[in-house]
Amino acid sequence: MSENPSNEKKWRPATVAIHGLKRTPKPYYAVSTPIVHTSNFYFDTATEVYDFMKAKSEGRVVREHEYGRYGNPTQQECERKLAAIEGAERAVLFSTGMSAVILTLMTYMRPDGHIIFTNDCYRQTRDFATNLLSRFGIKVSLVDPTAEAVARAIRPNTNIIFTESPTNPYLRVLDLPAIVEVAKKHNIMTIIDATLATPYNIKPLDMGVDIVIHSATKYLGGHNDLLSGVTLGKHALLNDLYRMQRMIGATPGPVTCFLLERGLKTFAMRMEHHNRAGLSIARMLEAHPKIEKVWYPALESHPDHKVAAAQMNGFGSVITFLVRGGDKETRTFIDSLELFLITPSLGGSESLVTQMSTMSFFDYPEEYRHAIGMVDNLVRIALGLEDADDLIADLKQALDKI
Ligand SMILES: *Cc1c(COP(=O)(O)O)cnc(C)c1O
């Protein structure tokens, strides 16, 4: 695993997304990254194996690849580029965002430890925290997504603070420098799932956060056609996680890595489009008489607008809102949309829509579902890359149908 070179040339995000920080030689002088579709890598002689193993035991690298679960050239190229985009020393890729989240937590949690999670979080992360970790005896607190609530929850044995920012679906933005300050004082590791922000809109490592995770299924892949996840941070810190990745084997296949690396070439351009469209559509919705309330961090009405404006570069394409009315009106609106596909996920080329109470939280008892804010008229849209005016026209005609 090679060290990531620093961005000495100060290339901007659109350039880094295409070239990384350094050009790597490619077989056959191919311009694109080849899909190296193999499960293992052979040695020419028995002596070569001996030399390889000896070098490895001494911490030297004489060649990179031996077995597919331990790494693949397509995957490695993808990890290099992701690290370059994030400004991280190192990236470790996983088969999904959830395997990145869970294996990162499993690597750094301690049997006597306590982990703080913020509660407006990804459904499966929430279930892992509340249902699974307790089986291992790990103590967990689920607190409101604010720096104050996180600080209040710290116990003597707290060793990890895990947050999302922006959260989902309410797009709460946490004051990361404030959380980092209190975490450092108590020697606590900070991990952020920044899937909704992406490295284009926020750079948590620059604010002192230890580890950043993204579901690459979303904006990084960008085309609703792959599943992957990535964990980023300092080289030495991620050594243990790298060993976990090799052991557990939740590695993405070479085709997925090719698609992801290809998607990254347009990452910066896509984020520019998402940020612009997100802002104009959030404003349109906020002014619309059939909409009761909108959550989008760029809006002054958002509870974390000031924090978001101070630490983010843009606010992406996820917008959450309440349709005026109840379940019936909300379904009429959703069913009248022509361009939005009814499905979870976000960050791809196609615009998506979900009624939160049915999509991700239906199996919770209704009372509890409502208590955590998943009311029947709560809708989340994730804008794709269509023309923003076409999306506005579609949303307006669907609202007119109510
Ligand atoms: C989608 C998502 C995940 C899970 O990622 P998968 O690639 O679907 O496993 C985790 N966190 C957030 C914030 C997400 O949006």
The ligand as a Tripos MOL2 file, in Angstrom:
@<TRIPOS>MOLECULE
LIG
   15    15     1     0     0
SMALL
NO_CHARGES

@<TRIPOS>ATOM
      1 C1        -26.1020    4.9110    1.9140 C.3       1 LIG1
      2 C2        -25.4690    5.3050    3.1800 C.ar      1 LIG1
      3 C3        -24.7470    4.3770    3.9500 C.ar      1 LIG1
      4 C4        -24.6340    2.9200    3.5400 C.3       1 LIG1
      5 O1        -23.9550    2.7670    2.3480 O.3       1 LIG1
      6 P1        -24.1450    1.4420    1.4070 P.3       1 LIG1
      7 O2        -23.1710    1.6870    0.3150 O.co2     1 LIG1
      8 O3        -25.5740    1.4390    0.9860 O.co2     1 LIG1
      9 O4        -23.8180    0.2700    2.2580 O.co2     1 LIG1
     10 C5        -24.1510    4.8070    5.1040 C.ar      1 LIG1
     11 N1        -24.2520    6.0910    5.5080 N.ar      1 LIG1
     12 C6        -24.9460    7.0080    4.8100 C.ar      1 LIG1
     13 C7        -25.0110    8.4010    5.3140 C.3       1 LIG1
     14 C8        -25.5760    6.6560    3.6220 C.ar      1 LIG1
     15 O5        -26.2620    7.5690    2.9320 O.3       1 LIG1
@<TRIPOS>BOND
     1     1     2 1
     2     2     3 ar
     3     2    14 ar
     4     3     4 1
     5     3    10 ar
     6     4     5 1
     7     5     6 1
     8     6     7 2
     9     6     8 1
    10     6     9 1
    11    10    11 ar
    12    11    12 ar
    13    12    13 1
    14    12    14 ar
    15    14    15 1
@<TRIPOS>SUBSTRUCTURE
     1 LIG1         1 GROUP 0 **** ****
